[in-house]
Amino acid sequence: MVITEKEMDVVDQEWMELILEARKIGLSIEDVRNFLTQDELKSSATY
């Protein structure tokens, strides 16, 4: 799958919105990082 520069801009914008929303509800960068790592571990365990 090839991602175009325009698609990457959309993805980047969505990530920024998610991070800003996480900050609004009081989550730290570490909280987000832990969540993503936990989710990544779950995904790799199912394969």
N, C-alpha and C positions, 0 to 999 in steps of 0.2 A: 504494500500500500504506500502510495506516495502522497505526502501532505504538501499542499501548495503553501506559499507564503501567506496568502489571504486566509487560508484555513488556520494557519498557525497563529495569526493575529487574533482570530476569533477564540481559539483555545486559550491563548494568553489572557485575553480579556475575561473569559469565563473563570480562569484560575484566580485572577485578581479579585473578581467579584466574590468568589468563594472565600478567599483569605480575608477580605475586608469584612464579610459577614461573620466569619468566625471571630474576628477581633471584636466586632460589635457585641457579640454575646459572651465575651469574656474569655475566649480561648486564646491560649498563647501559641506561638509558633511551635513550641515543643509539643503542645497538645495535638496540633494538626499533624506534625511529623510522626508522633506516636500512633495516631489513628491510621495514617497512610501506611506505615510500616506494619502495623497489626493486620490491616486488610491485605497487604501484599503477602504476608506470611500465610494467611488463610487461603489465598488463591493458589499459592505454590504448593500447599499441602494437599490440595484436591487433585493434583495431576500426577 
